[in-house]
Amino acid sequence: MALQDVMQYLDDHRDDHLQQLYTFLKIPSISAQPSHKDDIRAAVAFLTAELQGLGLEPEVIELQGHPLIYAQSEQRQGRPTLLFYGHYDVQPVDPVDLWDSPPFSPEIREGWIYARGASDDKGQMYGHLKAIEGFIRTGTPLPVNIKCIFEGEEESGGRGIYAYTRENPEKLACDMIVISDTHLYDEETPAICTSLRGLCYLEIRVKGPAMDLHSGIFGGAVRNPADALCRIISRLKDEEGRIRIPGFYDCVVPAGDEVRQEIARLGNTDLKVKEETGVSAVFGESGYSSLERMWIRPTCDVNGIWSGYTGQGAKTVIPAVAAAKLSMRLVPHQDPDTIRSAFIAYVKDICPTGVSVEVEDMGGAKPVLIPRDSPLIQAGKTALEKGFGKKAIFMGDGGSIPIVGTFQESLQVPVLLLGFGLPIDNIHSPNERFKRSHYHQGIRTTALLLAEVADLQKT
């Protein structure tokens, strides 16, 4: 048997692989909500059965939070080893009334698979197992050694996998880590991601009176926490989008001309952003294009804000508390701990009188840069081009995958960010979707990747 037999098998079983993905997507494995604890276990059971069926010796690793799943093929000397990472947990579905179909009842519409987790990350990670299946079912020897580590807390800020990775570098030892949790540049341009922004995620709580007050009786006499919170938020950035936190930009190294020219060659990204998001105008730090703002510049954004009465009808109160969640995306050389300390000091300094402010750390991640010149990364680019039949580029990504930095520090090997989704997949939003053709092409790309990496060993 040869690689062509594997590829033919994958083509012949496209519908089977789609139906199997449906089964996975129907499991509402929302890690952030305790009511879905049993669903997390159902996802673990599903993946464990899949891995057993492929002869990959799965192991469920119990942690304080949700379990890790580890598996490996027979480890043969003289062959490169690939470690596949993914997460089986998904984001909450709220607001559910904005979904056009039930989030855990996957369906195809105009060539897209609609379901929570379709793109982030079940569809992408499951494709790796289907590629391995192609080798197993055709009796084609795996050309590389395989290891897998799947987690169930990526969407809820869990830290279990970080400690496990630091404590088990020998068990996870490999030649390259493969992660499919990013996206292509667009439908016509496959891409390998070589940079990720870091993250500093915080919650602000502004407290005023001991309880909600009647706004007619006390209005004008006490500071309104909701008003105070808005004043704080309004002072985080200036009118041109530049962040005003003292020291925020101290460690930011401006991108070189080569990187900026490479981004500029991708065309009118401002227009692209407007088309993809439905906004009437783009906005951000002056002097930079939209792609530069998303890939190579830091940000500060409100992710949620609440206070007082928000139900139907009227209730005239001065709320006792106002709160907001904020995230700051960081670029290389910015440290989440340093940024967090600067943020807290600034917010306390600008807090209006009559209220107090508390800031809670909700997690973070360091920025990531991945060298492009590694032969293994180049092998990934070749596989992607063969799998999608188009020239691939290198790109940045404005999001964060916190485990990547830990993998780099602990395992000291290249990380291949081989994403098959699209920026318009609505991840973390209603109507999440994954292009059906990209699911199949991603499976083919993974199979081709195994062959490309094995060929490196021969040269």
GIZIGI-V531699 format. One record per helix or strand of 2 or more residues. SS is the DSSP state (H for helix, E for strand). FROM is the first residue (numbers start at 1). TO is the last residue. If there is no record, write none. Layout:
<<SS:FROM:TO> <SS:FROM:TO>>
This chain:
<<H:3:12> <H:14:25> <H:34:53> <E:59:61> <E:68:72> <E:81:87> <H:96:98> <E:107:109> <E:112:114> <H:122:137> <E:145:151> <H:154:156> <H:160:167> <E:176:179> <E:191:196> <E:198:207> <E:213:214> <H:215:218> <H:225:234> <H:257:264> <H:269:277> <H:290:295> <E:301:307> <E:317:318> <E:321:330> <H:336:350> <E:356:365> <E:368:369> <H:375:388> <E:393:397> <H:403:411> <E:414:417> <E:433:435> <H:436:458>>
